[in-house]
Every structure is written in C-alpha cells, then in structure tokens.
C-alpha cells in the first residue's frame, strides 16, 4: 500500500517550534508521523522559512538553525511552481 501523504503548513511548524499551547501536542503528533513509514510528511520551503523566522525570534539564531535542520532532514519538501500546481490538479 502506498504511503499516505500529509502536508504540514507553517502554522503547525510555528506551533511546535515555539511550544505554543494548547495546540502544541496535536501539532507535534502530526509531525511525529514523519517517522512512520505509512506516511510521507511534506512541507514547503516557504513554510520552513516562516517557521525559521518565528523560531529565531523565540530561541535565537543557533537553536533555530538546529531545529530547522532537524525538520529539513525529517520532512520531505514540496516544489513550488506551475508544474506542482498542475500535478496536484491532475491527481484526484
């Protein structure tokens, strides 16, 4: 069976990176699916950049870079452009 694909937007990343309660637990559970082979968890470079901005404001540049590096290793990245939109519309 093919892995289920999940897209994680900037709101989920920011919530986890900044430990924002009460949504932190639910958002962290979604991100943890990246370690489950039944799922492919994606985000966009833009969502990751937004997460980095807010993580740096809370934790400082060094900690933010480490957190974003971990997310970049765990999550798959989408491409951004017209071809991505066409593929999405073609896939029912």
Backbone bond lengths (Angstrom), bond angles and torsions (degrees), N, CA, C in turn:
res aa  C-N    CA-C-N  psi(-1)  N-CA   C-N-CA  omega(-1)  CA-C   N-CA-C  phi
1 X - - - 1.446 - - 1.532 108.24 -
2 X 1.329 115.50 138.49 1.463 121.30 179.60 1.534 110.23 -69.82
3 X 1.300 114.35 147.10 1.459 119.67 178.33 1.526 109.79 -67.04
4 X 1.315 115.76 144.05 1.461 120.47 175.67 1.518 108.43 -78.74
5 X 1.325 115.57 137.10 1.461 120.81 -179.10 1.524 110.03 -97.77
6 X 1.319 114.70 134.92 1.469 122.16 179.43 1.519 107.37 -126.87
7 X 1.330 116.33 132.57 1.459 120.42 175.01 1.521 108.69 -103.54
8 X 1.322 115.90 128.23 1.465 122.57 179.65 1.531 107.54 -105.02
9 X 1.314 116.65 119.65 1.462 119.48 -179.77 1.530 110.98 -88.98
10 X 1.316 115.05 177.37 1.470 120.91 -176.32 1.522 112.35 -61.15
11 X 1.328 117.78 -33.32 1.469 119.84 -178.92 1.524 111.58 -59.50
12 X 1.317 116.81 -41.88 1.468 120.58 179.64 1.525 109.89 -67.51
13 X 1.329 116.80 -44.95 1.467 119.87 179.94 1.528 111.62 -61.16
14 X 1.327 116.46 -46.32 1.475 120.23 -178.97 1.524 110.68 -62.78
15 X 1.322 117.07 -42.22 1.470 120.58 179.99 1.521 111.13 -58.87
16 X 1.330 117.46 -43.54 1.462 120.30 -179.43 1.523 111.02 -73.73
17 X 1.326 117.35 -44.18 1.469 120.25 -178.02 1.524 112.87 -63.44
18 X 1.327 116.64 -29.70 1.472 120.36 -178.43 1.534 112.47 -103.20
19 X 1.335 117.51 4.52 1.470 121.90 -179.73 1.525 111.64 52.77
20 X 1.314 116.42 48.17 1.462 121.30 -177.06 1.530 110.40 -84.67
21 X 1.306 114.47 117.65 1.455 120.87 178.06 1.518 108.83 -96.46
22 X 1.306 119.87 148.41 1.461 128.71 14.95 1.529 114.15 -94.03
23 X 1.330 118.93 -0.13 1.465 120.67 -173.77 1.521 113.33 -83.03
24 X 1.317 119.23 -9.52 1.459 122.01 -174.40 1.525 113.09 -53.65
25 X 1.320 117.80 -49.00 1.477 120.78 -174.86 1.525 111.95 -60.27
26 X 1.323 116.81 -46.01 1.464 120.15 -178.76 1.533 110.78 -65.91
27 X 1.307 116.85 -41.94 1.462 120.52 -179.57 1.529 111.17 -67.74
28 X 1.311 117.63 -38.97 1.468 121.37 177.66 1.526 110.80 -64.27
29 X 1.329 116.69 -36.67 1.475 119.53 177.02 1.519 111.00 -63.62
30 X 1.321 116.78 -40.43 1.465 119.92 177.83 1.528 109.54 -62.27
31 X 1.319 117.75 -47.12 1.470 120.28 179.27 1.525 112.15 -62.35
32 X 1.318 117.37 -33.28 1.471 119.95 -179.12 1.528 112.12 -65.86
33 X 1.315 117.57 -16.81 1.465 120.39 177.57 1.527 111.70 -65.09
34 X 1.327 117.81 -16.30 1.462 121.33 177.29 1.533 111.23 -62.85
35 X 1.333 117.21 -22.57 1.470 121.54 178.49 1.523 112.74 -88.93
36 X 1.321 117.41 -3.85 1.463 123.20 -178.26 1.529 108.34 -99.53
37 X 1.319 117.52 121.21 1.464 121.67 -176.69 1.524 113.70 -63.67
38 X 1.320 117.82 -13.93 1.466 120.24 178.16 1.521 112.09 -76.64
39 X 1.332 117.08 -8.02 1.458 121.38 -175.47 1.524 111.18 -130.43
40 X 1.312 115.20 148.19 1.457 122.93 168.38 1.516 105.43 -116.68
41 X 1.316 117.01 117.46 1.463 121.30 -176.25 1.527 108.20 -105.26
42 X 1.319 114.90 122.71 1.459 122.74 -176.49 1.514 111.24 -114.33
43 X 1.312 114.71 154.54 1.459 122.27 166.08 1.511 107.00 -144.58
44 X 1.301 116.83 173.07 1.466 120.34 178.89 1.525 109.62 -104.01
45 X 1.320 116.89 157.59 1.466 118.81 174.82 1.531 111.68 -58.07
46 X 1.325 117.27 -35.36 1.461 120.26 179.09 1.526 111.14 -65.71
47 X 1.345 117.32 -43.79 1.469 120.27 178.57 1.532 110.18 -62.74
48 X 1.320 116.93 -38.72 1.465 120.46 178.65 1.531 110.60 -66.25
49 X 1.324 117.44 -39.21 1.469 120.85 178.00 1.530 111.28 -65.80
50 X 1.325 116.99 -39.29 1.468 120.54 176.55 1.531 109.84 -63.35
51 X 1.325 115.81 -43.97 1.465 120.10 177.15 1.518 111.66 -60.17
52 X 1.334 116.71 -40.66 1.466 120.86 179.58 1.529 111.25 -63.22
53 X 1.310 116.07 -41.07 1.464 120.40 179.71 1.531 110.86 -59.55
54 X 1.336 116.45 -49.48 1.461 119.68 -177.87 1.526 112.22 -72.21
55 X 1.325 117.39 -32.75 1.467 120.22 177.17 1.527 110.34 -65.79
56 X 1.333 116.45 -39.66 1.463 119.50 179.57 1.521 111.69 -66.43
57 X 1.322 116.71 -36.46 1.471 119.70 178.39 1.525 111.12 -63.41
58 X 1.331 116.99 -33.76 1.459 119.88 -177.20 1.524 112.69 -90.19
59 X 1.341 116.66 -42.51 1.462 120.47 -168.92 1.516 115.38 -109.75
60 X 1.325 118.47 -8.76 1.459 120.97 -175.12 1.519 111.43 92.96
61 X 1.306 115.39 161.70 1.465 121.45 -172.87 1.533 112.93 -63.06
62 X 1.320 117.56 -44.85 1.477 120.18 -176.02 1.529 111.12 -64.79
63 X 1.312 117.40 -49.62 1.469 120.62 -179.80 1.525 110.76 -63.57
64 X 1.326 116.88 -39.68 1.463 120.41 179.56 1.528 110.09 -62.71
65 X 1.316 117.36 -43.47 1.464 121.10 179.48 1.524 110.70 -60.90
66 X 1.325 117.32 -41.08 1.471 120.77 178.98 1.525 110.93 -64.96
67 X 1.325 116.71 -43.64 1.469 120.67 -179.84 1.519 111.31 -64.69
68 X 1.325 116.88 -43.62 1.464 120.63 -179.74 1.527 109.96 -67.06
69 X 1.321 117.32 -37.04 1.467 120.65 176.30 1.515 111.99 -60.44
70 X 1.326 116.35 -42.62 1.456 120.54 178.03 1.531 110.56 -62.99
71 X 1.325 116.84 -46.09 1.463 119.78 178.47 1.525 111.07 -61.87
72 X 1.316 117.44 -40.85 1.462 120.88 -179.54 1.523 111.65 -63.49
73 X 1.317 117.10 -32.11 1.478 120.17 177.59 1.528 111.79 -76.28
74 X 1.318 117.18 -32.78 1.468 121.43 -174.96 1.534 113.47 -85.99
75 X 1.335 116.16 -35.90 1.461 120.28 -173.78 1.521 110.73 -98.25
76 X 1.305 115.37 151.35 1.460 120.87 173.58 1.523 107.58 -87.33
77 X 1.319 116.54 149.67 1.458 121.31 -178.81 1.523 110.51 -104.43
78 X 1.309 114.89 136.85 1.456 120.23 173.41 1.517 108.63 -83.92
79 X 1.310 114.15 159.75 1.463 117.69 172.02 1.520 107.06 -95.72
80 X 1.308 114.91 153.78 1.464 119.24 -178.29 1.517 108.08 -119.94
81 X 1.315 116.67 117.43 1.447 120.12 178.69 1.513 110.71 166.06
82 X 1.310 116.56 177.83 1.471 120.63 -177.64 1.531 113.54 -58.98
83 X 1.316 117.40 -36.73 1.466 120.03 -179.06 1.526 110.80 -64.35
84 X 1.319 117.72 -36.49 1.466 121.32 178.57 1.526 110.31 -64.82
85 X 1.308 116.89 -40.47 1.474 120.72 179.22 1.530 109.24 -65.29
86 X 1.309 117.25 -44.27 1.464 120.88 179.69 1.524 111.33 -61.36
87 X 1.339 117.44 -42.97 1.467 120.94 178.62 1.526 110.75 -62.56
88 X 1.317 116.32 -41.15 1.464 120.58 -179.97 1.524 110.63 -63.58
89 X 1.293 117.13 -44.78 1.465 120.53 -179.77 1.520 112.47 -68.34
90 X 1.324 117.83 -28.49 1.461 121.37 -179.15 1.522 112.29 -80.60
91 X 1.338 118.35 -20.03 1.464 122.52 -176.82 1.526 109.32 -95.79
92 X 1.350 116.84 106.89 1.481 118.89 -175.72 1.475 113.38 -65.23
